[in-house]
């Protein structure tokens, strides 16, 4: 089924933002559980800042270039198909990252350091997805 390049870009953007929403929810739950173990707000706030900074760094050096590369790839498709908004290896990578993230969250239950570590990683990814989506997708659609 042939589709327009614009539809592919919107689908890519939707997946990107769904990732942001899901990782934000997961990160919040992990930090909330960590807070229940150790209710020192200064520590939790510090971890949130670390996640934010890491997310912004990932945005600039990894996620914006990856978004722009994918959007250029979509523009170069001669006969775009509905499933081509990402490459097949990306779908496999995404599946493996979701599986790994769920497994790490499960392992972290009850362990303060592990909870905040996974929470920081998830928050950084969420921030990177959100901001890179804004910086790359809206400008080129």
C-alpha positions in Angstrom: 0.0 0.0 0.0 1.6 3.3 -1.2 1.3 6.3 1.2 2.6 9.8 1.1 5.9 10.7 2.7 4.0 13.1 5.0 2.0 10.2 6.4 5.2 8.3 7.1 6.7 11.3 8.9 3.6 11.6 11.0 3.7 7.9 11.9 7.4 8.2 12.9 6.5 11.3 15.0 3.6 9.5 16.7 5.8 6.5 17.7 8.5 9.0 19.0 5.9 10.8 21.2 4.3 7.6 22.4 7.8 6.6 23.5 8.1 9.9 25.4 4.7 9.4 27.1 5.5 5.8 28.1 9.0 6.5 29.4 7.8 9.6 31.3 5.1 7.5 33.1 7.6 4.7 33.8 10.3 7.1 35.0 7.8 8.8 37.3 6.7 5.5 38.8 10.4 4.5 39.4 11.2 7.8 41.1 8.0 7.5 43.2 9.0 4.1 44.4 12.5 5.4 45.2 11.0 8.2 47.1 8.9 5.7 49.2 12.2 4.0 50.1 14.1 7.2 50.9 12.0 10.3 51.1 14.9 12.8 50.8 13.6 15.2 48.3 17.0 16.8 47.7 18.3 13.4 46.4 15.3 12.8 44.2 15.5 16.4 42.8 19.2 15.9 42.1 18.5 12.7 40.2 15.8 14.5 38.2 18.3 17.2 37.2 20.8 14.5 36.1 18.1 12.9 34.0 17.2 16.2 32.4 20.8 17.1 31.6 21.6 13.7 30.2 18.4 13.9 28.1 19.4 17.2 26.6 22.9 15.9 25.8 21.4 12.8 24.1 19.0 15.1 22.2 21.7 17.2 20.7 24.2 14.5 19.8 22.1 11.4 19.2 18.4 11.9 18.8 18.2 15.0 16.6 20.7 13.6 14.1 18.8 10.3 14.1 15.5 12.0 13.5 16.9 14.1 10.7 18.5 11.1 9.1 15.2 9.2 9.2 13.3 12.1 7.8 15.8 12.4 4.9 15.5 8.6 4.3 11.7 9.0 4.1 12.1 11.8 1.6 14.3 9.7 -0.5 11.8 6.8 -0.8 10.6 6.3 -4.3 7.5 4.3 -3.6 6.8 4.7 0.2 5.0 1.9 1.9 3.0 2.3 5.2 5.6 0.2 7.2 8.6 2.3 6.0 8.4 5.1 8.6 11.3 3.3 10.3 13.7 0.7 9.0 13.1 -2.9 10.0 16.3 -3.0 12.1 15.0 0.0 14.1 11.8 -1.9 14.9 13.9 -4.8 16.2 16.0 -2.5 18.2 12.9 -0.8 19.6 11.4 -4.1 20.6 14.7 -5.1 22.3 15.0 -1.8 24.2 11.4 -2.0 25.4 12.0 -5.6 26.6 15.2 -4.7 28.3 13.7 -1.6 29.9 10.8 -3.6 31.3 13.2 -6.3 32.6 15.5 -3.7 34.3 12.4 -2.0 35.9 11.4 -5.4 37.3 14.8 -6.1 38.7 15.0 -2.6 40.3 11.9 -3.1 42.5 12.9 -2.4 46.1 16.5 -1.3 45.3 16.9 2.4 45.8 20.0 2.9 43.7 18.8 0.6 40.9 15.4 2.4 40.9 16.9 5.9 40.5 19.4 4.6 38.0 16.7 3.2 35.7 14.6 6.2 36.4 17.4 8.5 35.2 17.9 6.5 32.1 14.2 6.5 31.3 13.8 10.2 32.0 16.8 11.1 29.9 15.3 9.0 27.0 11.9 10.6 27.5 13.4 14.2 27.4 15.5 13.3 24.3 12.4 11.9 22.5 10.3 14.9 23.3 12.8 17.6 22.4 14.3 15.9 19.4 10.8 15.4 18.0 10.1 19.1 18.3 13.4 20.2 16.9 13.4 17.9 13.9 9.9 16.7 13.0 7.9 19.9 13.0 10.3 21.8 10.9 10.4 19.3 8.1 6.9 18.0 7.7 
